[in-house]
Each structure stands twice: as C-alpha cells, then as structure tokens.
Amino acid sequence: MGEGMEVPDAPYPRAVRVSSTGAEVRSWQSESKQTELTWIDGDPLVMSALLDQALADGGCAAVICNTVKHAQDTFAALQGHLGDGTELDLFHARFQFDERDRREKRAIERFGKGDANRPERAVLVATQVIEQSLDLDFDLMISELAPVDLLLQRSGRMHRHPRTRPEGLESPRLLLMQPEQNDEGLPQLGNSSFIYGDYLLLKTWLALQRRGTLRVPEDVEDLICEVYEHEPESGNSAIENSLDEAQAAARRRRETLEYQAALRKLPPPDLDETFHALPTDLALEEDNPDLHGAYRALTRWEDQPSIEIVCVETVDGQPHVRRGEEMLPVDLDAAPSEELAEALVRRSVRISGVAARSLLESDPPRSWRRNSLLRHHRATIFDETDRFAGQGFVLRNDPVLGIVTERDSDGEE
C-alpha cells in the first residue's frame, strides 16, 4: 500500500482492492448470528449431566477436543453416563483410513443438511476434523479452548441450516471447557499447548472471559484483532509473566518457520546458474518421512515427526489385513497384488510422537518399496490381543477408540 494511502472504512466482511490510483473497499451484508457463550467444568461427568439436561427434549450435540487422546478419553468417560436413548459417536484422525472414511460419511449423513437420518438425540465427540470442510449442523456444542478464530469456525457448525430445533435449543449455545487454574489464577492449558501454543490460547482465554455472547459477523474483526494484534491487560502478574514467556516462544517459533521456509525457497530460474545447479534426483516427496526436511515438498508445518503405518493383524499366528468382513493373508516378503495393496492402504493411519520417532528407525518392507502406494509405509503387526509393542511404546488397535498409544511403563502417552 502506498505511503499515506487512506483505506475507506467498511464493516466486516469486506475486500480491499489497492491500485496506483488508490484503494477501494467492497463490503457484503451477512446474516447476523448470535451464540450464547458459557464456561463450564470440563470434567466428563459434569459434561454428561449438562448434555442430559440440554438434550432432554432431543437434539444433537458436538464435543470438540484438541487432541486425539482427549477425545478418546472423553468418549470413554461419557459411555454409560449419558441418558438412555442418547447415541454416542467418536470421530478423529487416528482411525484406519477405511474406518475414518466410514465415520466421516456417517457423521455427514446423521448431522448434515438433511433430516432424514438425523438422530433424535445424539452426541458426537470429535477433534478438529469436523472444524472445516464438513457440512455439519449441531444444536449445541461443547469445545475445548482453542485460538479465537478456530472457536468462531467451530461455532459455525451450530444452527447452520434452517430446521426446527428442540425445545431449549432454539438458539445456538457454545459451552467452553474452563481450564483449571493454579493458585496464581493462571490457566493450565495441558496438551493444547503443543497444538496451538500458549500465547494464542492465553490471549483467547482473556478475550472471552468477559463475553457472554459471540455475534457473527459483528464481533469477528474485534476478536481477531484483540487476540492477534493487541496487547492484553489482565491485571495479574502471573498471567502477564506467562504471556511474556509465551510471546517469546511464539516469536522463536515464527523465526524457525521463516528460516525453514527460506531453506525451501527456490531461486528465480534466471538467477545465474543457481537454479540449474539444484539436484535433479531429488524426488521432493511430501509423504516420504525418511527424506531430509529441507528436501521434502512440504504442504504443512510439522512440529514432530509423523509416519504412515499399515495395521496388519495376526490370525492363527499369521499376518492378515482386514477388508470389510474378510481377512486377507499378507506375505511381507512378496510384492503385493493391486488388490492387496489397496486393502493395505485402506488399513493405514498416520501417527506421531514417540511411536513415530521409533518407527522411523525401521524400514518399510522390502517388498513394498517398488509400490507407489506403500513404499513409505511401515508395517505394524498387531498380535491377537490387538497390540503392537515397539521400542518404548505400545499401540493398541481398538475397534471403538481407534489407534491408542501407550507407553511401556509410564502409562498412556
């Protein structure tokens, strides 16, 4: 934007076009939606009581967690504690591909635009997989604390389509799990910190403490600016110190991202001979976890290594892969047929953390290396109790919860 150029005021949402002759703004009218905002205790037993009360006359609710483990734990805790007639589902990214695909389609069918398959009373426990792209519509939502823009995105999955709502749920309600606070009043953010960082979470927590409603689009711009641009004032020295530390950590993270981006930036093709000197044998495979990060065609930032595994099951002492109701035998020393390769890929899942770091030290089966679908996948052979023991970790293939990661001796990861 040219120096001194003035941009006309216009309400959000808007688009700004800048040229050599000046700036012009176009704004769109958007239907206003007001969501009631309430902080609640995140204990699953407290949530189950709230859900029972809210859904007494029917309705569909979503409980959104920031990590797969929290979603699995919440789902398991809610089982058996919700009232009779309440259907309970779980959806996250750590199901094998075919099962995740089935659960995604089931969620769209049950909680999507139409009413034909909509349950009378149901709760879907999920992670961020329902945050974007999926056209889902809930009457009520409970969410773990997340950056404000993502909470606005999540709230957009409530009262999305015109339909008759059950009694007591005529207006959208977002119930936020209140983090526990220490003796100094500092919220304890737990594993959400590893996902979003403390800085945005703390600023969002402060910004929403004094709000009882969220109005879209009226409040969007002010909330985004408050969390992403303005310096907060809490009046609490412990929170102020934590914010300073979190801001420094966020700045270091940004500098790391900028450095990593600079490493991967290709020079212009006319810049001397530098462009032509680039190695031509680099595959730049985004899905190859063995390739050095600087040479991978990354489409997303990864804080920790992740890897695709194929869940092979043991039947009568021999490896098999599940295909629907069938169990196909797997010979890891022989190149898989097209049919078997497809079945193996459909039983794959991406994992991260200690399990991924350990499995990266192993190689894909030699017979898979010439297969374009499987060449970067590791084979994990689950025993007849549905467990795979690795170095310092255990994976459990649970048909209800998905892939559960446990440590050898320190409990669940």
N, C-alpha and C positions, 0 to 999 in steps of 0.2 A: 504494500500500500504506500502511495506516495506520501512524503512528509507533509504533515499539516492537512491531509485529506480528511474531510468530515464524512462520517457514515450516518445516514439518516436513521432515526430511531424507528423501530418496528417491533411489535410483540413476537415472541417465540410461538410457533416455529417460523423461521424465516430463511431466506437465501440472500446472500450479498454478492453482487457482481461488481468487480472493480476493473476499470479500464483507464486509459490515459486521459480520458475526459472527466473522470470522476467515479463515484460509487453510487449504485442504486440498490435498493432493497425491495424484495418482494416477500410478503407475509401471507400465510394461509390461515383461514379460520379452521379451528379444530374443536370438535365437541368436547366440552369440559366433563371430566370425571373426577369425583371426589371419593377418596378412600379413607376410611377411618383407620387410624394408626394407634396400636396399643402395644405396650411392652408386657411380656408375660414371663413366667418362670419356665426355663427350657427343660425342666425335668419331664421325662416321657409320661410319668404317671399323672403329673399336673396337666400335661397336654391332652392325655386321653380323656380326662374329666371335662376339660374345656370343649373338646371335639364332641363328646357325647351330648353335652348341653347345647352346643351350637347346631348340631345336626339332628336334634330330637325330632324335628318335623321333616327330615330329609335334607339332601344336599350333598355336594361333592367338594372335598377339601384337599388342598395340597400342602405337604410339609416338605420344605426345601432345605437341605443340609449342604454344607460347603465341601464335605469330604465323603468319599465312599464309605469309609469306616463309620462315620457318624450316622449316615443314612442306614447302614446295616444294623447298627446298634439301636437306633430309634425304632426301626421297623420291628426288630425282635422284641423290644420292650413294649411296643403297642399291641403286639399279638396277645390275645387273651384278655386285654384290658378294655377294649372298645366294646360298646354295647352290642347286643345281639342284632344281627341284620346289617351291621356295618362291614362292607367289604374293604379289605386292606391289600394294597399292591405296593411293589417296590420296583424302582427303575433307576439304574445308574449305568456307568460305562464299564464296569468290571464284570459284566456277563459275557460269555462267549458270543461271537458275532450273531449266530443264528438265534440265540435266546434274546439278545438285546434287540434284534430286529423284531422278533415276535412281541416283546414287551412294548416297544415303541408303537407298533401298529395297534396293539391292544389299547394303549393309552389314548391314541388319536380316535379310535373307534368309540371308546367309552366317554372321553372327556372333550371331544372335539365339537364341531359346529352343530351337528345334528342331534336329535333327541332320541332316535330310535333305540340306541343301545346304551343310553345314559343310565347308570345305576341310580336307584332311589336314594341310597346313602353309601358313600364310599370315601376312602382316604387314600391318596397316592403319596407315598414317601419317595422322594427323588433328590437328585443332585442338580447341578447346573445344566444337565442335559435337556431339561424342559424349559430353560430360560429363553432360548431363542429358537427360531425356525419352526418349532412345532406349534400348530394352531390348537391350543388347548384352552379350555374355559372352566374355571372353578368358581364356586360360590364363596369360598373362604380360603385364606392362605395363612400358613404359619411359616416363617422363614428365619433362618439363622442370620445374624448380622453380616452384611456384605457392603462393599462400596455403594454409595447412594445411587449411582447410575444403574447398577445392576439390580438394586431393590426396586427402582422405578420400572425396569424391564420385567422383573418378576411380577410386580403388581399388575402389569398389563395382561397377565394370564388369568385375571379375575374379571367377571362380568364383561367378557369380550364380545359376546354375541347377544342379541336381543332374545330373551326367553323368560318365562315366568319362574321367579326364584322362590324357594321355600320360605315359609314364614320365619322371620327373624334374620333372613339373609338377603333382604331386598336391596341392601346397599353393600358395596364391597368393603371387606374388613381385612386388614393386614396385621397379623399378630407377630411381633418381633421377639425372638428369644433374647431376653436380657442377659448379657454376660455377668458372671459372678464378679464381684468387686472385692478387692483386698481392703485391708484396714485403712488405707490411704484414699480409698474411693476410686482406685484405678481398675478399669475393667480387665478381666483376664480373658484374652482372646483365643487361647488354645491353638489348635491346629489350623484355624482360619488364617493365622498369621503367615503360615507357609504358603497359602494360596494367594492372598491379596496384600500382605504386608501390613504392619501395624499402623502406618501413617494414615492411609485412607480409611481404615476401619475406625481408628480413634476419632478422626475428624467427622466421619459419618455418624458415629455414636453421639458425639457432642451436638451435631447439627439437628439430630432427630429427637433429642431428649425433651425438648420443649414444644414439639409439634404433636398435635392430636389428629391432624389430617394431612393427606397428600392430595394436592389438586394438580391434575394434568390437563392441559399443558401449563397452567398459570405458575406453578411452583418449580417447574423443571429448571429453568435458567438460574434462578436464585440459589437453588440447592446445589446444582453443579458448580457454580462459582464459589459458593461457601466452602465446599469440600475440596475443590481442585485449585482454587486461586487464593482465597482469603486466609489470613492468619487467624486461627480461633482464639478466643479468650475464655478460659474455663474457670479462672479464679482458684484453681487447685494446683499447688506447686508440683505435686507428684505427677499429675497429668501433664502439666507444662513441660516438665523434665522428660517425661516419656515421649511427648510429641517431638521435642528437640532431637532425641536419640533416634526416633523413628524416621524423622525427616532426613537426618544424616544418612541413615541406612537406605532410604529411598533414593537419595541423591547418588550414593555409591552404586546402587543397582542400575540407575539410569546411565551412569558413566560406563558401567560394564556393558550395557546393551549397546550404547553408541560405539564403544570400542569393537564389540563383536560385529556390529553392522559394517564398520569401516573395513574390517578384515575381509568381509564377503563382497564388498562393493567392487563391481567390475569397472575397470577404467574405460574411458571412451575408446572406440575402435581406431580413432585417428591419432591416438597419443603415442607417438614414436612407434617403438616395436613392443611396448609392454603388453598390449592386448594379444598380439600374436605369440608372445612368449609364454602365455598361460599353458599349463599342461593340457594336452588334448586327450589324455587317457583317463581323466577323472570322470567318473560316472555321475557325480553330483546327485546321488540318490538320497532323497529325503528320508526314505524308510530304512536306510542301512545304518544301524546303530554302531557298527564297527568302524565306519569311516570317520576320520577326524572331523570335529565340528566345523572347522574352517572350510572344509571341502564338501559339506552337505548342503543341498539345496533346501534349506530350512524354510518352512512356511509358518513356523511358530517358535516362540522362545521356550526353551526347556530348562528349568532350574535344576533338574535332576535327571539322570538317565532313565529312559523308558525303553521297553522292548516288547515285541510281539511274541507270545508263546502259543503253542498249539496244545490243547488239553487232550492228551491221549489217555484212555482208561484201560485198566487191567481186567481182563475177563478170562477166567480159568488159567491164570498165570501168563497170558499173552496180551500184547498191546492191541487195542482196538480203538476206533474212533466212532463216535455216535453220529448217525444220520437219521434224524427223526426217531422212529422206534427201532431202527436197525443198528447193529454193531458191526462195523466193517473191520476185518483184520488189517493190521498195519505192519509191514516189513520195512523197518528203518534202513535196511541195507540195500533195498531195491528202489529204483526210481518209481515214484507213484504214477498211476494212470491218471488221466484227466479227471475221471470220476472221483478217484480217491483224493486227488489234490484239492478239488473243490470241497469235498467233505472235510478235509483237514483245515482248510482256511475258514470254513464256517464255524469251526470249533476253536478259533483263535481269539485272543483277548490281549489288550495292551496293559502291562503292569509297570510300576515304577518303584522307587525306593530301594530298600536293602535287597529285595528279591531280584530286581532288575540289575543292580550292580553285580551281584553274584553270578547271575546267568550270563551276563556279558562276557564272563571269563570262559564260558564254554562255547562250542561252535555249533552251528546248525548241522543236522545230519548230513553226511557227505552226499547221500542220495538225493537231497533236496537242493543242492547248490546250483544245479542247472535248471531248476524250475523257477520261472519268473514269479510265481505266487508265493513260494515257500522259502526262497533262498536266504532270507534274513530272519526266518522264524526259528525259535528254539523249541525242541520237543520236550515237554514235561510229562512224564509218565506217572499218572496218579495210581496209587495202589488200590486194592479192593476195598479199602476204607475211605477212598476218595481223598487221599492226602499225598502230597509230594514234598519230600524232605530235601531241602537244599542246604547250602553252607550258611548256617546261622539263621535260617528261616524255615517256615513250613507254609505251603499253600494248601488250602482246603477247598475242594470243588463242591460247594454247597448248592443243591438244586434250587433252593429258595433264595438264599442271600447272594449267590454269585461266588466269585473267587474271593476267599477270605485269606488275608495274610496274617500269619502268626510268627512270633519269634520263637526260637528254640526253647529259651529258658526264661525270658523276661516278660512273657505274656504277649498279648496282641500288639501289633505294631500301631 
